[in-house]
Amino acid sequence: MRLFAAVLPSDGAVRELRAALAGVPRGDGLRWTAEAGWHFTLAFLGEVPDRLLPDLHARLARAAARTEPFSLRLHGAGHFGDRALWAGAAGGLDALRLLAERADAAARRAGIPMEQHRRYTPHLTLARSRGAADLRPFLDALAGFEGTPWRVDTLSLVRSNLPTSGVPGEQPRYEVARAWPLTG
């Protein structure tokens, strides 16, 4: 299974972001992420063999049990180079980064080879471009966006089902494979 650990935005946060994006023109060359794909990836695990899942589940459950619920809100926008546009976060960023570190460590200890560790940048991907794109109009349009705080109380293990139809523009489908409450 192709998996990642994530925090999912609340329904209210999704509604607010949808409303903020309603006034943003859709640029040529950008592939916009469907709402069902909106999430804060904590740790991308890639293809995980079934034999590693029991240990991974146990370790992610422990990571969630050691993490207290925290407040988060969507905040502004940012970019990675000239190819990815994202919504940022504010609020409990230290707690979110700690949860990302714990999810990464859980995967490593379960035997999943992880990419080289780098500082976690909280983001929810909105759009991508195959080539260089002028993201400035979108960044400007979303610069003042401030969402309402919500309580993050769940660590989710999400399965990514890659497109198989060959239809241009088809996006991955995501499904929560397991979830654990943050109990601190």
VOBA-1610 file (N, C-alpha, C; in pm, whole numbers, padded with zeros to 5 digits, always signed):
BEGIN
Met+00083-00119+00000Met+00000+00000+00000Met+00087+00124+00000Arg+00046+00225-00075Arg+00114+00354-00077Arg+00050+00438+00033Leu+00129+00475+00135Leu+00073+00536+00255Leu+00144+00664+00295Phe+00073+00747+00371Phe+00134+00862+00438Phe+00057+00890+00566Ala+00127+00946+00664Ala+00064+00991+00787Ala+00023+01135+00768Ala-00095+01172+00819Ala-00147+01306+00792Ala-00238+01357+00902Val-00255+01488+00899Val-00361+01557+00973Val-00458+01609+00868Leu-00585+01578+00887Leu-00688+01622+00793Leu-00755+01748+00846Pro-00782+01845+00759Pro-00850+01967+00806Pro-00994+01935+00844Ser-01047+02014+00935Ser-01187+01997+00976Ser-01279+02035+00860Asp-01405+01994+00870Asp-01503+02031+00768Asp-01515+02182+00756Gly-01511+02251+00871Gly-01520+02397+00870Gly-01401+02460+00799Ala-01282+02406+00822Ala-01163+02459+00755Ala-01172+02438+00605Val-01224+02324+00563Val-01242+02297+00420Val-01340+02397+00359Arg-01452+02424+00428Arg-01549+02521+00378Arg-01486+02660+00363Glu-01409+02701+00465Glu-01346+02833+00460Glu-01245+02843+00345Leu-01166+02739+00326Leu-01068+02741+00218Leu-01138+02740+00082Arg-01243+02662+00070Arg-01320+02659-00054Arg-01372+02800-00086Ala-01425+02869+00015Ala-01477+03004-00005Ala-01364+03100-00045Ala-01249+03087+00018Ala-01135+03174-00015Ala-01088+03150-00158Leu-01091+03027-00202Leu-01045+02993-00337Leu-01147+03029-00444Ala-01273+03047-00403Ala-01377+03080-00501Ala-01344+03210-00574Gly-01276+03302-00507Gly-01242+03428-00570Gly-01107+03430-00638Val-01039+03316-00640Val-00905+03308-00699Val-00917+03252-00841Pro-00871+03328-00942Pro-00879+03276-01079Pro-00792+03152-01094Arg-00840+03057-01170Arg-00765+02933-01195Arg-00669+02958-01309Gly-00540+02944-01280Gly-00438+02975-01379Gly-00413+02863-01477Asp-00373+02902-01595Asp-00336+02805-01697Asp-00213+02728-01650Gly-00212+02600-01675Gly-00096+02519-01642Gly-00093+02468-01500Leu-00189+02508-01416Leu-00193+02458-01279Leu-00295+02345-01269Arg-00258+02241-01200Arg-00349+02131-01170Arg-00392+02150-01024Trp-00517+02183-01003Trp-00568+02212-00868Trp-00604+02084-00796Thr-00565+02076-00671Thr-00594+01959-00589Thr-00742+01960-00551Ala-00808+01846-00567Ala-00947+01834-00526Ala-00956+01841-00374Glu-01070+01887-00324Glu-01089+01899-00179Glu-01061+01768-00107Ala-01097+01657-00168Ala-01073+01526-00104Ala-00924+01500-00084Gly-00840+01574-00153Gly-00696+01557-00141Gly-00630+01657-00048Trp-00709+01742+00018Trp-00652+01841+00109Trp-00615+01777+00241His-00488+01788+00277His-00438+01731+00402His-00300+01791+00432Phe-00258+01775+00555Phe-00123+01811+00596Phe-00046+01680+00609Thr+00040+01650+00511Thr+00121+01529+00519Thr+00222+01547+00631Leu+00230+01448+00719Leu+00328+01448+00827Leu+00452+01369+00789Ala+00429+01253+00727Ala+00539+01166+00684Ala+00490+01084+00565Phe+00563+01094+00454Phe+00530+01014+00336Phe+00604+00882+00348Leu+00530+00771+00348Leu+00589+00639+00371Leu+00613+00562+00242Gly+00548+00600+00135Gly+00563+00527+00009Gly+00495+00392+00014Glu+00546+00300-00066Glu+00490+00165-00071Glu+00532+00089+00054Val+00436+00045+00133Val+00463-00024+00259Val+00418-00169+00245Pro+00510-00263+00264Pro+00472-00405+00258Pro+00374-00440+00371Asp+00279-00528+00341Asp+00179-00569+00439Asp+00241-00621+00568Arg+00355-00687+00559Arg+00417-00747+00677Arg+00462-00642+00779Leu+00483-00517+00735Leu+00526-00411+00826Leu+00409-00337+00891Leu+00288-00358+00842Leu+00173-00282+00890Leu+00143-00300+01038Pro+00145-00421+01094Pro+00113-00433+01237Pro+00207-00350+01325Asp+00337-00356+01298Asp+00432-00278+01377Asp+00413-00128+01353Leu+00390-00089+01228Leu+00366+00051+01196Leu+00243+00102+01270His+00134+00025+01267His+00011+00066+01337His+00037+00084+01486Ala+00108-00009+01546Ala+00136+00000+01690Ala+00220+00124+01721Arg+00318+00151+01638Arg+00406+00267+01662Arg+00333+00399+01639Leu+00248+00406+01538Leu+00171+00528+01516Leu+00069+00548+01627Ala+00013+00440+01678Ala-00080+00451+01791Ala-00009+00509+01912Arg+00116+00465+01936Arg+00194+00521+02048Arg+00226+00667+02025Ala+00261+00703+01902Ala+00290+00844+01871Ala+00167+00931+01898Ala+00050+00884+01858Ala-00073+00959+01883Ala-00103+00968+02032Ala-00081+00859+02104Ala-00109+00857+02247Ala-00016+00951+02325Arg+00100+00979+02271Arg+00196+01069+02338Arg+00176+01215+02299Thr+00084+01243+02208Thr+00064+01378+02158Thr-00071+01433+02206Glu-00066+01551+02265Glu-00190+01616+02309Glu-00260+01681+02190Pro-00393+01685+02192Pro-00464+01759+02088Pro-00416+01904+02088Phe-00426+01969+01973Phe-00379+02107+01962Phe-00466+02183+01862Ser-00453+02313+01864Ser-00531+02401+01777Ser-00450+02434+01653Leu-00518+02439+01539Leu-00454+02472+01413Leu-00554+02552+01330Arg-00504+02637+01243Arg-00591+02707+01148Arg-00515+02724+01017Leu-00590+02732+00910Leu-00530+02760+00780Leu-00493+02907+00777His-00380+02937+00713His-00325+03071+00722His-00242+03103+00598Gly-00289+03201+00519Gly-00210+03249+00407Gly-00180+03143+00303Ala-00075+03166+00228Ala-00034+03075+00122Ala+00116+03083+00103Gly+00172+02983+00041Gly+00314+02980+00012Gly+00338+02897-00113His+00465+02872-00141His+00498+02796-00262His+00630+02724-00243Phe+00646+02620-00320Phe+00774+02551-00333Phe+00820+02580-00475Gly+00922+02662-00487Gly+00972+02700-00619Gly+00861+02765-00699Asp+00856+02731-00828Asp+00751+02787-00914Asp+00659+02678-00965Arg+00647+02570-00884Arg+00567+02457-00930Arg+00461+02409-00831Ala+00460+02458-00709Ala+00361+02413-00611Ala+00311+02529-00529Leu+00179+02541-00520Leu+00111+02644-00442Leu+00043+02574-00325Trp+00056+02633-00205Trp-00004+02569-00088Trp-00063+02671+00008Ala-00156+02622+00091Ala-00210+02699+00203Ala-00125+02665+00324Gly-00096+02766+00404Gly-00015+02744+00523Gly-00099+02717+00645Ala-00032+02709+00759Ala-00099+02683+00886Ala-00045+02778+00991Ala-00123+02799+01094Ala-00082+02878+01209Ala-00146+02814+01332Gly-00099+02854+01447Gly-00151+02797+01571Gly-00049+02703+01630Gly-00088+02580+01651Gly-00004+02481+01717Gly+00101+02421+01625Leu+00184+02504+01566Leu+00285+02453+01471Leu+00391+02367+01539Asp+00428+02401+01663Asp+00527+02318+01732Asp+00470+02178+01755Ala+00343+02171+01793Ala+00279+02041+01814Ala+00267+01964+01682Leu+00235+02034+01574Leu+00225+01969+01443Leu+00361+01915+01399Arg+00466+01995+01419Arg+00601+01948+01383Arg+00642+01828+01468Leu+00608+01832+01597Leu+00640+01719+01684Leu+00567+01593+01638Leu+00441+01607+01602Leu+00365+01492+01553Leu+00427+01439+01423Ala+00473+01528+01336Ala+00540+01486+01212Ala+00668+01409+01244Glu+00746+01458+01340Glu+00868+01387+01380Glu+00837+01250+01437Arg+00732+01243+01516Arg+00693+01115+01576Arg+00644+01016+01470Ala+00569+01065+01373Ala+00522+00977+01265Ala+00639+00927+01182Asp+00734+01014+01152Asp+00854+00975+01078Asp+00934+00870+01156Ala+00953+00894+01285Ala+01027+00799+01368Ala+00955+00665+01378Ala+00823+00669+01388Ala+00744+00544+01395Ala+00765+00462+01269Ala+00764+00528+01154Ala+00784+00457+01028Ala+00925+00398+01020Arg+01025+00476+01057Arg+01163+00427+01054Arg+01179+00303+01144Arg+01125+00313+01265Arg+01139+00203+01361Arg+01061+00079+01318Ala+00959+00100+01234Ala+00882-00014+01182Ala+00953-00077+01062Gly+01066-00019+01021Gly+01144-00077+00912Gly+01116-00018+00775Ile+01050+00096+00772Ile+01019+00161+00644Ile+01132+00258+00611Pro+01197+00239+00497Pro+01303+00333+00459Pro+01241+00469+00428Met+01287+00569+00499Met+01233+00705+00482Met+01337+00792+00412Glu+01288+00896+00344Glu+01379+00991+00282Glu+01460+01060+00391Gln+01566+01124+00348Gln+01648+01199+00443Gln+01561+01300+00516His+01579+01307+00647His+01498+01394+00730His+01531+01541+00701Arg+01427+01622+00684Arg+01446+01766+00669Arg+01338+01837+00751Arg+01360+01963+00779Arg+01266+02038+00861Arg+01127+02034+00798Tyr+01030+02006+00880Tyr+00892+01995+00836Tyr+00834+02133+00806Thr+00774+02150+00689Thr+00707+02273+00650Thr+00557+02243+00641Pro+00479+02286+00739Pro+00334+02257+00735Pro+00270+02324+00613His+00203+02244+00531His+00138+02297+00412His+00029+02203+00363Leu-00068+02260+00298Leu-00177+02187+00236Leu-00171+02224+00088Thr-00135+02129+00003Thr-00112+02158-00139Thr-00244+02193-00208Leu-00241+02307-00277Leu-00358+02355-00351Leu-00347+02328-00500Ala-00227+02347-00556Ala-00210+02331-00701Ala-00064+02301-00731Arg-00045+02233-00845Arg+00089+02201-00894Arg+00098+02236-01042Ser+00220+02256-01086Ser+00245+02284-01227Ser+00357+02191-01274Arg+00344+02143-01396Arg+00450+02058-01451Arg+00572+02140-01489Gly+00550+02263-01525Gly+00659+02353-01561Gly+00654+02476-01473Ala+00742+02568-01501Ala+00745+02692-01424Ala+00612+02767-01441Ala+00560+02819-01330Ala+00435+02893-01332Ala+00450+03022-01251Asp+00380+03124-01291Asp+00378+03248-01216Asp+00274+03233-01105Leu+00320+03208-00983Leu+00231+03185-00871Leu+00195+03313-00796Arg+00261+03423-00830Arg+00241+03549-00756Arg+00094+03591-00746Pro+00014+03586-00855Pro-00126+03628-00841Pro-00203+03545-00737Phe-00171+03418-00728Phe-00241+03330-00633Phe-00192+03358-00491Leu-00062+03378-00477Leu-00007+03411-00345Leu-00065+03543-00295Asp-00075+03640-00384Asp-00131+03770-00346Asp-00278+03756-00307Ala-00354+03677-00383Ala-00496+03662-00357Ala-00523+03592-00223Leu-00433+03505-00181Leu-00453+03429-00058Leu-00372+03482+00060Ala-00295+03586+00039Ala-00204+03636+00142Ala-00275+03668+00273Gly-00393+03725+00267Gly-00464+03765+00389Gly-00558+03659+00443Phe-00557+03540+00386Phe-00650+03436+00429Phe-00618+03389+00571Glu-00718+03393+00656Glu-00707+03345+00794Glu-00827+03258+00824Gly-00803+03131+00847Gly-00911+03041+00882Gly-00940+03043+01031Thr-01049+02981+01068Thr-01089+02967+01207Thr-01016+02847+01267Pro-00965+02860+01389Pro-00896+02746+01451Pro-00989+02624+01468Trp-00931+02507+01451Trp-01001+02384+01484Trp-00908+02300+01570Arg-00967+02202+01637Arg-00892+02115+01728Arg-00844+01992+01651Val-00714+01977+01642Val-00655+01858+01581Val-00649+01751+01689Asp-00723+01643+01667Asp-00730+01539+01770Asp-00711+01399+01714Thr-00663+01391+01588Thr-00649+01261+01522Thr-00524+01257+01435Leu-00455+01146+01441Leu-00346+01113+01349Leu-00402+01010+01252Ser-00395+01039+01123Ser-00451+00949+01022Ser-00341+00885+00938Leu-00359+00759+00908Leu-00275+00688+00812Leu-00359+00679+00686Val-00313+00743+00578Val-00392+00757+00457Val-00331+00674+00345Arg-00417+00606+00274Arg-00376+00528+00158Arg-00398+00613+00034Ser-00298+00617-00051Ser-00305+00691-00176Ser-00322+00592-00290Asn-00433+00602-00359Asn-00460+00517-00475Asn-00431+00599-00600Leu-00322+00568-00666Leu-00280+00644-00783Leu-00374+00621-00901Pro-00388+00720-00988Pro-00476+00705-01105Pro-00430+00588-01193Thr-00528+00517-01246Thr-00495+00403-01334Thr-00567+00411-01468Ser-00659+00505-01481Ser-00742+00508-01602Ser-00669+00567-01722Gly-00566+00649-01696Gly-00498+00717-01805Gly-00571+00842-01852Val-00680+00877-01785Val-00755+00998-01820Val-00674+01120-01776Pro-00646+01213-01867Pro-00569+01332-01829Pro-00638+01409-01717Gly-00560+01450-01619Gly-00613+01527-01508Gly-00668+01444-01393Glu-00677+01314-01411Glu-00727+01230-01302Glu-00632+01242-01183Gln-00688+01250-01063Gln-00608+01269-00944Gln-00609+01143-00858Pro-00509+01132-00769Pro-00511+01018-00676Pro-00636+01024-00589Arg-00680+00908-00544Arg-00789+00899-00448Arg-00728+00863-00313Tyr-00776+00928-00209Tyr-00722+00906-00076Tyr-00828+00844+00013Glu-00786+00750+00095Glu-00878+00692+00192Glu-00803+00671+00324Val-00869+00701+00433Val-00808+00682+00565Val-00807+00532+00592Ala-00686+00478+00607Ala-00670+00334+00633Ala-00686+00305+00782Arg-00633+00392+00865Arg-00642+00381+01012Arg-00633+00520+01069Ala-00683+00538+01190Ala-00672+00667+01259Ala-00666+00642+01408Trp-00592+00729+01475Trp-00573+00717+01619Trp-00597+00853+01685Pro-00665+00853+01799Pro-00688+00980+01869Pro-00560+01031+01934Leu-00544+01163+01934Leu-00435+01225+02008Leu-00483+01237+02152Thr-00410+01173+02244Thr-00457+01171+02383Thr-00357+01232+02481Gly-00232+01254+02437Gly-00133+01316+02522Gly-00103+01232+02642
//
